[in-house]
Each structure stands twice: as structure tokens, then as C-alpha cells.
Amino acid sequence: MKEPIPLPQWQAALSVVDCGGFAQAAESLGKSQSSVSYAVQRLEDQLGMRIFRQQGRRAVPTANGLILLQRARHLLAQADALESAARELAQGRESVLRLAIDGLFPGWLLLQVLTQFDQLQLTTRIEVLESVLSGTDEALMRREADLVITPRVPQGFTGEPLMQVRFVAVAAPEHPLHTLQRPIDWADLRRHRQLVVRDSGSRRDDAGWLDAEQRWTFSHPDRSVQAACAGLGFAWYPELLIREPLAQGRLIPLPLAEGRHRHAMLYRVLARPDTLGPSCRQLVELLHTQVAQQGLSGLPAP
């Protein structure tokens, strides 16, 4: 009888697919490239077939490899869930909760939720990853987060609508766009610098770019807002993110002829809804309750 294939070998192969190559997989796993290559080679030897083929400088799965790696992903997820369940049973409560929060979710609201959670006097530690667009998705797919707030639900997961976010186009009062004394059109916007926030994941998309002649790109929404308040460009921001600069007059809505407002839905996604621990369940309840109490959603608490 053949020896069972160790799970780390499947994990190495899946990392090559998810990260786009052996070097990237090694960096993600915190291992040397040679150890990842050896693990994949051992896997292929034990299977008696190739699961990768060379396509230029990239290693891509073979047809058989795609089938096996898809099943391996489920296998690793089940093993991860089993280990998590065992830890929770042994400890009675999660020792750590990892949150991946998209930059669209207002920081002040997150702090209110965490303050209420802290008042429960639990021993669970909280780790917060602030991300943008695909960075939030990747944290979920790589099992680096237990609870995720994201504007899009990755394939293979289910999300609960949490709140709707309204974006408004703004600029500082001294910005030239405020001197036009007429409705602003797209041609006007393209002649000025737009401030955008970069995708924190591997896709590296720039959120909301209009193809303006100039743009400045920031990795965090707060830095972008500070630049806008300094008169360095215009941007669309979630109203909840800029409520203080709006109230103080440091940012003023632009009188656009069209597209003055945009909307996006934020979803609450659980990495392992079937093995939800007590601390995560309490945090989810606090999150939905706080959003409802702020009048940001008509959704009932779960």
C-alpha cells in the first residue's frame, strides 16, 4: 500500500497556482524555492503523472493537474476546518480572530464595534488587515481571515449584505474645478489630477480611475483624503469616510452634470460559516447591530 501524500505537498502545488510561480509560492509559504520545487516533484513522483507543464517561463497545471488540485483545495480546506474545530473544542473559544476589512468600511464604525467587543472582556485576540478590492478577496481565499467585509463576494463563498456605501465626488474649496461656475462634465475632470486608491491585492487595479491626464495613487484611503484636503486633486470617496472634512468644509462636493454619486454594497463574509466559533458569532452580531443602529442599513441583525 502506498504511503498517503503529505498535505504540505498539496499545499505547495496549490501555492504555485495561486501565487503564479514557484518563486512567488516560496515567498508566500516562507520557504526556499528549492523546497517548493522538491515538494511538487515528490508529489508528481508519488502520483505517477505530471501536474504542471512549462508554458514559456510559467508553470501551469496540466488537465489532470487541474482536476487533482481542485480536489486538493477542498481537502486542505477540510483539514484546516478540522484543526480549527479541534482547537476551538480544546480551548472553548477562539484564541485569535482575523478580520480583513476593505477600505470602504469606515474606520470609526469598526472601532465602535471593536470597543463593544472589548467590553465583553473576552480573551480572544483581534488581528485587523485593512485592504482594498482584491486584497480583501485574497485574504479570504488564502484563509488569512475569519471575517471579511468586502464589496464583492469571491466565488465559492457566500456573503450577507451588510451596508450600502454612497460615494461623492469632492475637491478642496480652492480647487480650480470649483471656480467653473457651471455643471462639471467628464472633459473637465480629465484635465485635472484624480486621486485614486490602489488595489492592495496582486491584481493592482486602481479603483475608480477615469483615465484623467494626471493621477496620484495611494495605498490607503486616509492618505488620499489628506491629499484631497490639501487641494492636490479630486476624487470619489465614501461619504462616511469623509464626513468630518465635509462637515468642516475642507472638502466640497463637485457639481457634476452627471455621476455625482456612486453606490456600492459591502458584504460580510465568513471563511468557515459551518465551524463558527462563539467569539466570531458575537462579533458578527455586534457588527450588524451597530450598522443597523447607525441607520446605515435596513437589514436586521442575524
C-alpha positions as a Markdown table, in Angstrom:
| # | Residue | x | y | z |
|---|---|---|---|---|
| 1 | Met | 0.0 | 0.0 | 0.0 |
| 2 | Lys | 1.4 | 3.4 | -1.0 |
| 3 | Glu | 2.1 | 6.0 | 1.6 |
| 4 | Pro | -0.5 | 8.8 | 1.8 |
| 5 | Ile | 0.7 | 12.0 | 0.2 |
| 6 | Pro | 1.5 | 14.6 | 2.9 |
| 7 | Leu | -0.7 | 17.7 | 2.9 |
| 8 | Pro | 2.2 | 20.1 | 2.6 |
| 9 | Gln | 3.0 | 18.8 | -0.8 |
| 10 | Trp | -0.5 | 19.6 | -2.0 |
| 11 | Gln | -0.2 | 22.9 | -0.3 |
| 12 | Ala | 3.0 | 23.7 | -2.2 |
| 13 | Ala | 1.4 | 22.8 | -5.5 |
| 14 | Leu | -1.7 | 24.9 | -4.8 |
| 15 | Ser | 0.5 | 27.9 | -3.8 |
| 16 | Val | 2.3 | 27.6 | -7.2 |
| 17 | Val | -1.1 | 28.0 | -8.9 |
| 18 | Asp | -2.4 | 30.7 | -6.6 |
| 19 | Cys | 0.8 | 32.8 | -6.5 |
| 20 | Gly | 1.7 | 32.4 | -10.2 |
| 21 | Gly | 5.0 | 30.6 | -9.9 |
| 22 | Phe | 7.5 | 28.7 | -7.7 |
| 23 | Ala | 9.4 | 31.8 | -6.5 |
| 24 | Gln | 6.2 | 33.6 | -5.5 |
| 25 | Ala | 4.9 | 30.4 | -3.8 |
| 26 | Ala | 8.1 | 30.1 | -1.9 |
| 27 | Glu | 7.8 | 33.7 | -0.7 |
| 28 | Ser | 4.1 | 33.2 | 0.3 |
| 29 | Leu | 4.9 | 30.0 | 2.2 |
| 30 | Gly | 8.1 | 31.4 | 3.8 |
| 31 | Lys | 10.2 | 28.6 | 2.3 |
| 32 | Ser | 13.0 | 28.4 | -0.2 |
| 33 | Gln | 12.2 | 28.0 | -3.9 |
| 34 | Ser | 14.1 | 24.7 | -4.0 |
| 35 | Ser | 12.0 | 23.2 | -1.2 |
| 36 | Val | 8.8 | 24.1 | -3.0 |
| 37 | Ser | 10.1 | 22.6 | -6.3 |
| 38 | Tyr | 11.1 | 19.5 | -4.4 |
| 39 | Ala | 7.7 | 19.1 | -2.8 |
| 40 | Val | 6.0 | 19.4 | -6.2 |
| 41 | Gln | 8.4 | 16.9 | -7.8 |
| 42 | Arg | 7.8 | 14.5 | -4.9 |
| 43 | Leu | 4.1 | 14.9 | -5.4 |
| 44 | Glu | 4.3 | 14.2 | -9.1 |
| 45 | Asp | 6.6 | 11.1 | -8.5 |
| 46 | Gln | 4.1 | 9.7 | -6.0 |
| 47 | Leu | 1.1 | 10.3 | -8.3 |
| 48 | Gly | 3.0 | 8.9 | -11.3 |
| 49 | Met | 1.9 | 11.8 | -13.5 |
| 50 | Arg | 2.8 | 15.4 | -14.3 |
| 51 | Ile | 0.5 | 18.1 | -12.7 |
| 52 | Phe | 2.4 | 21.0 | -14.1 |
| 53 | Arg | 3.8 | 21.8 | -17.6 |
| 54 | Gln | 6.0 | 24.7 | -18.7 |
| 55 | Gln | 4.4 | 27.5 | -20.7 |
| 56 | Gly | 7.1 | 29.9 | -21.5 |
| 57 | Arg | 8.6 | 30.8 | -18.1 |
| 58 | Arg | 5.4 | 29.9 | -16.2 |
| 59 | Ala | 4.4 | 26.6 | -14.7 |
| 60 | Val | 0.7 | 25.9 | -15.5 |
| 61 | Pro | -1.4 | 22.9 | -14.4 |
| 62 | Thr | -2.0 | 20.1 | -16.8 |
| 63 | Ala | -5.6 | 18.9 | -17.5 |
| 64 | Asn | -5.1 | 16.1 | -14.9 |
| 65 | Gly | -3.4 | 18.6 | -12.6 |
| 66 | Leu | -6.4 | 20.9 | -12.6 |
| 67 | Ile | -8.7 | 18.1 | -11.6 |
| 68 | Leu | -6.5 | 16.9 | -8.8 |
| 69 | Leu | -5.6 | 20.4 | -7.5 |
| 70 | Gln | -9.3 | 21.3 | -7.3 |
| 71 | Arg | -9.9 | 18.3 | -5.1 |
| 72 | Ala | -6.8 | 19.1 | -3.1 |
| 73 | Arg | -8.1 | 22.6 | -2.4 |
| 74 | His | -11.2 | 21.0 | -0.8 |
| 75 | Leu | -9.0 | 18.5 | 1.1 |
| 76 | Leu | -6.9 | 21.3 | 2.6 |
| 77 | Ala | -9.9 | 23.3 | 3.5 |
| 78 | Gln | -11.4 | 20.3 | 5.3 |
| 79 | Ala | -8.2 | 19.7 | 7.1 |
| 80 | Asp | -8.0 | 23.3 | 8.1 |
| 81 | Ala | -11.6 | 23.3 | 9.3 |
| 82 | Leu | -10.9 | 20.1 | 11.3 |
| 83 | Glu | -7.9 | 21.6 | 13.0 |
| 84 | Ser | -9.8 | 24.8 | 13.8 |
| 85 | Ala | -12.7 | 22.8 | 15.2 |
| 86 | Ala | -10.3 | 20.8 | 17.4 |
| 87 | Arg | -8.6 | 24.0 | 18.7 |
| 88 | Glu | -12.0 | 25.6 | 19.5 |
| 89 | Leu | -13.2 | 22.4 | 21.3 |
| 90 | Ala | -10.0 | 22.3 | 23.3 |
| 91 | Gln | -10.0 | 26.0 | 24.3 |
| 92 | Gly | -13.7 | 26.6 | 24.4 |
| 93 | Arg | -13.2 | 29.8 | 22.4 |
| 94 | Glu | -11.1 | 31.1 | 19.5 |
| 95 | Ser | -7.7 | 32.4 | 20.6 |
| 96 | Val | -7.5 | 34.8 | 17.6 |
| 97 | Leu | -10.0 | 36.3 | 15.2 |
| 98 | Arg | -8.6 | 37.7 | 11.9 |
| 99 | Leu | -10.5 | 40.4 | 10.2 |
| 100 | Ala | -10.0 | 41.6 | 6.6 |
| 101 | Ile | -11.7 | 45.0 | 6.2 |
| 102 | Asp | -12.0 | 46.7 | 2.9 |
| 103 | Gly | -11.0 | 50.4 | 3.0 |
| 104 | Leu | -14.6 | 51.3 | 2.0 |
| 105 | Phe | -15.8 | 50.4 | 5.5 |
| 106 | Pro | -15.5 | 53.4 | 7.8 |
| 107 | Gly | -12.8 | 53.1 | 10.4 |
| 108 | Trp | -14.7 | 54.9 | 13.1 |
| 109 | Leu | -17.5 | 52.4 | 12.8 |
| 110 | Leu | -15.1 | 49.5 | 13.0 |
| 111 | Leu | -13.7 | 51.0 | 16.2 |
| 112 | Gln | -17.2 | 51.2 | 17.7 |
| 113 | Val | -17.7 | 47.6 | 17.0 |
| 114 | Leu | -14.4 | 46.6 | 18.5 |
| 115 | Thr | -15.0 | 48.7 | 21.5 |
| 116 | Gln | -18.2 | 46.9 | 22.2 |
| 117 | Phe | -16.4 | 43.6 | 21.7 |
| 118 | Asp | -13.7 | 44.6 | 24.1 |
| 119 | Gln | -16.4 | 45.3 | 26.8 |
| 120 | Leu | -17.3 | 41.7 | 26.7 |
| 121 | Gln | -13.9 | 41.1 | 28.4 |
| 122 | Leu | -13.0 | 38.1 | 26.2 |
| 123 | Thr | -9.6 | 36.6 | 25.8 |
| 124 | Thr | -9.8 | 36.4 | 22.0 |
| 125 | Arg | -7.2 | 38.5 | 20.3 |
| 126 | Ile | -8.1 | 40.5 | 17.2 |
| 127 | Glu | -6.0 | 40.9 | 14.1 |
| 128 | Val | -7.2 | 43.5 | 11.6 |
| 129 | Leu | -6.0 | 43.6 | 8.0 |
| 130 | Glu | -7.0 | 46.8 | 6.1 |
| 131 | Ser | -7.1 | 46.1 | 2.4 |
| 132 | Val | -8.6 | 47.3 | -0.9 |
| 133 | Leu | -10.5 | 45.3 | -3.5 |
| 134 | Ser | -8.8 | 42.1 | -4.4 |
| 135 | Gly | -6.5 | 42.3 | -1.3 |
| 136 | Thr | -9.6 | 41.5 | 0.8 |
| 137 | Asp | -10.6 | 38.7 | -1.6 |
| 138 | Glu | -7.2 | 37.1 | -1.4 |
| 139 | Ala | -7.1 | 37.2 | 2.4 |
| 140 | Leu | -10.3 | 35.2 | 2.4 |
| 141 | Met | -9.2 | 32.7 | -0.3 |
| 142 | Arg | -5.8 | 32.1 | 1.4 |
| 143 | Arg | -7.6 | 31.5 | 4.7 |
| 144 | Glu | -5.8 | 34.5 | 6.2 |
| 145 | Ala | -9.1 | 35.9 | 7.6 |
| 146 | Asp | -12.0 | 34.6 | 9.5 |
| 147 | Leu | -14.4 | 37.5 | 9.0 |
| 148 | Val | -14.3 | 39.7 | 5.9 |
| 149 | Ile | -16.0 | 42.9 | 4.8 |
| 150 | Thr | -15.8 | 43.3 | 1.1 |
| 151 | Pro | -17.6 | 45.0 | -1.9 |
| 152 | Arg | -17.6 | 41.7 | -3.8 |
| 153 | Val | -18.0 | 38.1 | -2.7 |
| 154 | Pro | -15.4 | 35.7 | -4.1 |
| 155 | Gln | -16.5 | 32.6 | -6.0 |
| 156 | Gly | -17.1 | 29.7 | -3.6 |
| 157 | Phe | -18.2 | 31.8 | -0.7 |
| 158 | Thr | -21.5 | 33.3 | 0.4 |
| 159 | Gly | -21.9 | 36.8 | 1.7 |
| 160 | Glu | -24.5 | 38.6 | 3.7 |
| 161 | Pro | -25.3 | 42.2 | 2.6 |
| 162 | Leu | -24.1 | 44.5 | 5.4 |
| 163 | Met | -24.5 | 48.1 | 4.3 |
| 164 | Gln | -24.7 | 50.3 | 1.2 |
| 165 | Val | -21.9 | 52.8 | 0.6 |
| 166 | Arg | -22.5 | 56.1 | -1.2 |
| 167 | Phe | -19.6 | 57.8 | -3.0 |
| 168 | Val | -19.5 | 61.5 | -3.6 |
| 169 | Ala | -17.2 | 63.4 | -5.9 |
| 170 | Val | -15.3 | 66.1 | -4.0 |
| 171 | Ala | -12.4 | 68.5 | -4.0 |
| 172 | Ala | -11.0 | 71.1 | -1.7 |
| 173 | Pro | -12.7 | 74.5 | -1.8 |
| 174 | Glu | -9.7 | 76.2 | -3.5 |
| 175 | His | -9.5 | 73.5 | -6.3 |
| 176 | Pro | -9.9 | 75.0 | -9.8 |
| 177 | Leu | -12.9 | 72.8 | -10.5 |
| 178 | His | -14.9 | 74.8 | -8.0 |
| 179 | Thr | -14.3 | 78.0 | -10.0 |
| 180 | Leu | -16.1 | 76.9 | -13.2 |
| 181 | Gln | -19.5 | 78.3 | -12.1 |
| 182 | Arg | -21.3 | 75.6 | -14.1 |
| 183 | Pro | -22.0 | 71.9 | -14.0 |
| 184 | Ile | -18.8 | 69.9 | -14.5 |
| 185 | Asp | -18.6 | 67.3 | -17.2 |
| 186 | Trp | -16.2 | 64.4 | -17.8 |
| 187 | Ala | -13.9 | 66.5 | -20.1 |
| 188 | Asp | -13.4 | 69.0 | -17.2 |
| 189 | Leu | -12.5 | 66.2 | -14.9 |
| 190 | Arg | -10.0 | 64.6 | -17.3 |
| 191 | Arg | -8.0 | 67.9 | -17.4 |
| 192 | His | -7.3 | 67.7 | -13.6 |
| 193 | Arg | -5.5 | 65.3 | -11.3 |
| 194 | Gln | -7.5 | 62.4 | -9.9 |
| 195 | Leu | -6.6 | 60.8 | -6.6 |
| 196 | Val | -7.1 | 57.0 | -6.6 |
| 197 | Val | -6.6 | 54.2 | -4.2 |
| 198 | Arg | -4.6 | 51.2 | -5.4 |
| 199 | Asp | -5.8 | 47.6 | -5.2 |
| 200 | Ser | -3.9 | 46.1 | -2.3 |
| 201 | Gly | -4.0 | 42.6 | -3.8 |
| 202 | Ser | -2.0 | 41.1 | -6.7 |
| 203 | Arg | -4.3 | 42.5 | -9.4 |
| 204 | Arg | -3.1 | 46.0 | -8.7 |
| 205 | Asp | -6.2 | 47.8 | -10.2 |
| 206 | Asp | -6.6 | 51.5 | -9.4 |
| 207 | Ala | -10.1 | 51.9 | -8.0 |
| 208 | Gly | -12.3 | 54.4 | -9.9 |
| 209 | Trp | -9.8 | 55.9 | -12.3 |
| 210 | Leu | -11.3 | 58.0 | -15.0 |
| 211 | Asp | -8.3 | 57.9 | -17.3 |
| 212 | Ala | -7.6 | 61.5 | -16.3 |
| 213 | Glu | -4.4 | 63.2 | -17.7 |
| 214 | Gln | -2.8 | 63.0 | -14.2 |
| 215 | Arg | -3.4 | 60.8 | -11.3 |
| 216 | Trp | -1.8 | 60.2 | -7.9 |
| 217 | Thr | -2.2 | 56.8 | -6.5 |
| 218 | Phe | -2.3 | 55.9 | -2.8 |
| 219 | Ser | -2.2 | 52.6 | -1.0 |
| 220 | His | -4.6 | 53.7 | 1.8 |
| 221 | Pro | -7.8 | 55.8 | 1.6 |
| 222 | Asp | -6.8 | 58.0 | 4.5 |
| 223 | Arg | -3.7 | 59.3 | 2.7 |
| 224 | Ser | -5.8 | 60.0 | -0.4 |
| 225 | Val | -8.3 | 62.0 | 1.6 |
| 226 | Gln | -5.5 | 64.1 | 3.2 |
| 227 | Ala | -4.2 | 64.9 | -0.3 |
| 228 | Ala | -7.6 | 65.9 | -1.4 |
| 229 | Cys | -8.0 | 68.2 | 1.6 |
| 230 | Ala | -4.6 | 69.8 | 0.6 |
| 231 | Gly | -6.1 | 70.7 | -2.8 |
| 232 | Leu | -3.9 | 68.2 | -4.7 |
| 233 | Gly | -6.7 | 66.6 | -6.7 |
| 234 | Phe | -10.3 | 65.5 | -6.9 |
| 235 | Ala | -11.7 | 62.0 | -6.0 |
| 236 | Trp | -14.8 | 60.0 | -5.3 |
| 237 | Tyr | -14.9 | 59.0 | -1.6 |
| 238 | Pro | -17.5 | 57.1 | 0.6 |
| 239 | Glu | -19.4 | 59.8 | 2.4 |
| 240 | Leu | -18.9 | 58.0 | 5.7 |
| 241 | Leu | -15.2 | 58.1 | 5.2 |
| 242 | Ile | -15.1 | 61.9 | 4.7 |
| 243 | Arg | -17.9 | 63.0 | 7.0 |
| 244 | Glu | -15.6 | 65.2 | 9.1 |
| 245 | Pro | -13.8 | 67.0 | 6.1 |
| 246 | Leu | -17.3 | 67.6 | 4.6 |
| 247 | Ala | -18.7 | 69.0 | 7.8 |
| 248 | Gln | -15.7 | 71.2 | 8.3 |
| 249 | Gly | -15.8 | 72.5 | 4.7 |
| 250 | Arg | -12.3 | 71.1 | 3.9 |
| 251 | Leu | -13.9 | 69.1 | 1.1 |
| 252 | Ile | -16.9 | 70.2 | -1.0 |
| 253 | Pro | -19.0 | 68.1 | -3.4 |
| 254 | Leu | -18.3 | 68.8 | -7.1 |
| 255 | Pro | -21.4 | 70.0 | -9.1 |
| 256 | Leu | -21.1 | 67.3 | -11.7 |
| 257 | Ala | -23.5 | 67.3 | -14.6 |
| 258 | Glu | -23.9 | 63.5 | -14.1 |
| 259 | Gly | -22.3 | 60.8 | -11.9 |
| 260 | Arg | -22.2 | 63.0 | -8.8 |
| 261 | His | -22.9 | 59.9 | -6.7 |
| 262 | Arg | -22.0 | 56.2 | -6.9 |
| 263 | His | -23.1 | 53.3 | -4.8 |
| 264 | Ala | -21.6 | 50.0 | -3.7 |
| 265 | Met | -22.8 | 47.2 | -1.4 |
| 266 | Leu | -20.5 | 45.9 | 1.3 |
| 267 | Tyr | -20.9 | 42.2 | 2.3 |
| 268 | Arg | -20.0 | 40.3 | 5.4 |
| 269 | Val | -18.3 | 37.0 | 4.5 |
| 270 | Leu | -17.3 | 34.2 | 6.8 |
| 271 | Ala | -14.4 | 32.0 | 5.9 |
| 272 | Arg | -15.8 | 29.0 | 7.8 |
| 273 | Pro | -19.5 | 29.5 | 8.4 |
| 274 | Asp | -20.0 | 25.8 | 9.3 |
| 275 | Thr | -17.5 | 26.0 | 12.2 |
| 276 | Leu | -18.3 | 29.4 | 13.5 |
| 277 | Gly | -16.8 | 29.9 | 17.0 |
| 278 | Pro | -18.5 | 31.8 | 19.8 |
| 279 | Ser | -16.3 | 34.9 | 19.6 |
| 280 | Cys | -16.8 | 35.3 | 15.9 |
| 281 | Arg | -20.5 | 34.8 | 16.3 |
| 282 | Gln | -20.6 | 37.6 | 18.9 |
| 283 | Leu | -18.5 | 39.9 | 16.7 |
| 284 | Val | -20.8 | 39.3 | 13.8 |
| 285 | Glu | -23.9 | 40.2 | 15.9 |
| 286 | Leu | -22.2 | 43.4 | 17.1 |
| 287 | Leu | -21.3 | 44.3 | 13.6 |
| 288 | His | -24.8 | 44.0 | 12.2 |
| 289 | Thr | -26.4 | 45.6 | 15.2 |
| 290 | Gln | -24.0 | 48.6 | 15.1 |
| 291 | Val | -24.6 | 49.1 | 11.4 |
| 292 | Ala | -28.4 | 49.0 | 12.0 |
| 293 | Gln | -28.3 | 51.4 | 14.9 |
| 294 | Gln | -26.3 | 53.9 | 12.9 |
| 295 | Gly | -29.1 | 53.8 | 10.3 |
| 296 | Leu | -26.8 | 52.6 | 7.6 |
| 297 | Ser | -28.8 | 49.6 | 6.6 |
| 298 | Gly | -32.3 | 48.3 | 6.8 |
| 299 | Leu | -31.0 | 44.8 | 7.4 |
| 300 | Pro | -31.9 | 43.1 | 10.7 |
| 301 | Ala | -29.2 | 41.7 | 12.9 |
| 302 | Pro | -28.7 | 37.9 | 12.3 |
